[in-house]
Amino acid sequence: QVQLVESGGGLVQPGGSLTLSCAASGSIFSSKTVGWYRQAPGKEREFVARMTAGGVTNYADSVKGRFTISRDNAKNTAYLQMNKLKPEDTAVYYCEFAYTYWGQGTQVTVSS
């Protein structure tokens, strides 16, 4: 069983930046894909970014050029660097691991 704990959410003004972290338990972190999803109020959960074990990344069109996913396998931690944030980025952000495990989510609110 893998447990994921997200952190780093909060309130930020439009144009600002935040970095989310996802800490994973267990010893298989480096061998699996890790991803970020988000869910805004009244909307379905949507894909944001993903990084494979080999370091290949892909992003939703809505965040390309603004968000960067990364991972530190030595720390069993994934990150989502979010720049140039917009009000429409407001959502609960979830970490996903190996297409199986989910964190509890962290709230990101972009508002002036």
Secondary structure as the mmCIF struct_conf table of DSSP 4:
data_model
#
loop_
_struct_conf.conf_type_id
_struct_conf.id
_struct_conf.beg_label_comp_id
_struct_conf.beg_label_asym_id
_struct_conf.beg_label_seq_id
_struct_conf.end_label_comp_id
_struct_conf.end_label_asym_id
_struct_conf.end_label_seq_id
STRN STRN1 LEU A 4 SER A 7
STRN STRN2 GLY A 10 VAL A 12
TURN_TY1_P TURN_TY1_P1 PRO A 14 GLY A 15
STRN STRN3 LEU A 18 ALA A 24
BEND BEND1 GLY A 26 SER A 27
HELX_RH_3T_P HELX_RH_3T_P1 PHE A 29 SER A 31
BEND BEND2 LYS A 32 LYS A 32
STRN STRN4 VAL A 34 GLN A 39
TURN_TY1_P TURN_TY1_P2 PRO A 41 GLY A 42
BEND BEND3 LYS A 43 LYS A 43
STRN STRN5 GLU A 46 MET A 51
TURN_TY1_P TURN_TY1_P3 ALA A 53 GLY A 54
STRN STRN6 THR A 57 TYR A 59
TURN_TY1_P TURN_TY1_P4 ASP A 61 ARG A 66
STRN STRN7 PHE A 67 ASP A 72
HELX_RH_3T_P HELX_RH_3T_P2 ASN A 73 LYS A 75
TURN_TY1_P TURN_TY1_P5 ASN A 76 ASN A 76
STRN STRN8 THR A 77 MET A 82
BEND BEND4 LYS A 84 LYS A 84
HELX_RH_3T_P HELX_RH_3T_P3 PRO A 87 ASP A 89
STRN STRN9 ALA A 91 PHE A 97
TURN_TY1_P TURN_TY1_P6 ALA A 98 THR A 100
STRN STRN10 TYR A 101 TRP A 102
STRN STRN11 THR A 106 VAL A 110
#
